[in-house]
Structures are given as C-alpha cells and as structure tokens.
C-alpha cells in the first residue's frame, strides 16, 4: 500500500508539473500573438508648410496686433486683392507669426518654409526716402529702403513735415513692409501657381467659354503644359488676367508645336496690348534700349538647335561685352525714372533675357512683336560691341 500510495503521489505530481508547463506555454503563445497583432506605432502627420509666411521680431508685433490698432493684417488683405486684380492669380493666405530669434525690428518673408527676403526696420520711426531728385539733406539715421534700394533716413515722427517739405517721401513701418511683401510676391508669382491653381483658372473660364477649354485640355496640351506656360509668363511679370487670350492662343498653336517656350512666345505676342501698357511710362511712351544690328545678328547666329531645344552658344567674352555696354546704357534710365526695357527680335528674345538675367536680374526684355503698333517708342540708347562683325 505504501508503494501504491507513493506511485500515485508521483503520478499526480508529474501531471501537475505537466499542466503547469502547458499553461506557461499557452500563455507565452498568447503574448506572442498579441505582440504580433499590436498595431505599429503611429506618428501624427506634420502640418503642411505655409506657401507664404511672414515672421516678425517682437518690436513689430504691435503692427500685426489688432488690439493695438495694428494695420498690417488689413493692408496684406488689400495687396492680395490688388495682385489678384492686376496679375490674375489668387495669392494664398500669408501666415504671420513672431520669431524671437529675429532682432526687434527685423522681419523675414518665407516661401514654402525658406526665407527669400528680409528687412530690418527701426521701431517708433518713419522712413523718409529720397525719390532721386532731392538735393537737400535731412537729420536722421541713413539707411536703404528694402524694396527698391533707395537712399533713405530713419526719422522721428515729429520730423515728418520737415521731410515732406524738402521733397522726401515719408512712409510708416506698415507701408514699408507691405510694399516689400507685394514686390516679393510679384517677383515670385510663378512659384505660387501649380496644377491646382491653374485648374481653378480654367474652371472659371470654362463657365463662360467651355468650348475653348475643352478643346485645349487635354486634347492639344496637358494641364502640366498649361501650367508651365503660365509660370513662364508670370516669371517675367506678364499678367495672366486675360486667360481667354492665353487659352485661345494655346489652342491655335498647340497643334503646330509642343515646345512650351515657343508657345509662351506666341502667347506673349497675343498679349501685346497688355505688355505694352504695363511698361508705358507716365508720359505714355515706351523708353527702350535696342540692340545694334550687328550684335543682334551675332546673337541670332549663336543659336543652336538640339534634341533638347534651342540654346544660345555665344562666346563668354562677347556676352560679357554686351552686358557691360548694356549696364552703361542703363545709367540713362536714372534721369527718366522709368523701368529699364530692352527690345530685340522675337527670335532671340527669350535667349537674350536668360543671358541678361545672369548679369542684370529683373531686366525686362521685349520683342518688337510684343509692342502694339500704336505705342509711342523713345529709344534711350543702343547696345553695341566694338568688334561686332
């Protein structure tokens, strides 16, 4: 009986141990299964980058604070409406925030998260600018106007009347910032439009002129092609408010060529009235620089056709000579108070503009086909090269 009892106890102990091992194994399998079924660690998506943003130092916060009678927000709304009416694009909302890393009177203009321009203002002062014809001096702190690089002075508000009497143009800080911001938006307008924005322009036009839009996209040209043409125009500050003319011209020529640079030139010529009026001076005339015939012939002969398109293959020394003489001739514009304007043939216009942009950024280059026949033209000078043979 003792043996039987001992055997029974041993059997029961073995069964208990075996059940315990099975239970531990089952528990481990369940934990492993739960671990496998656990969803991966989730991350909150980053907020989208603001297309346009304005960061200000703490000294400029009163300009954007409505409770402190800040006028900047209303003025920014105004320039957005103005650009939409003049240029033809909808400017995205501008995100404004303070940045403690900036100096108190500094501000930074950002495009897609990257600074593209900046300025530094003197808090509690006004900016008195010399329009270029004032010979008198004024007491103040010498500086440079941030948008156009004009000679200017920071003055106390009490000295405003004196500065105005001497011929200076006096503006407040909000005006300085909005003028600078407006100029930056116009210069970078081509970076503010993409497929979504151009599609909205086409949808608006389609309401009144459905046939031309349906014929053009996507039958003759892709939406991306239209976007590129619009960007080409805006990059040279050609307004696209007349979208009907843009689309009609593309529909006329897209069946003939798919080269977007050539299509852009055709659209520019169709917008001749718009372009001519844009560059007219206050006296109604176009004050232009022209190219010497030998220089124009040399540039035209330097164009080379390749599978990737047409390129200007001109000797660097010759190109520099053209730009040097152009820079000298542009000095004559200072007395006129008008924007420098270079006119050449349509064949070389786009190539000459790309060349000039390396040396004189922002120089407007027009072809004769982009000037309406009724325009009054005054030739300020002719760009020449001594060895232009």
Order of alpha helices (4+ residues) and beta strands (2+ residues): alpha-beta-alpha-alpha-beta-beta-beta-beta-beta-beta-alpha-beta-alpha-alpha-alpha-alpha-alpha-alpha-alpha-beta-alpha-beta-beta-alpha-alpha-beta-alpha-beta-beta
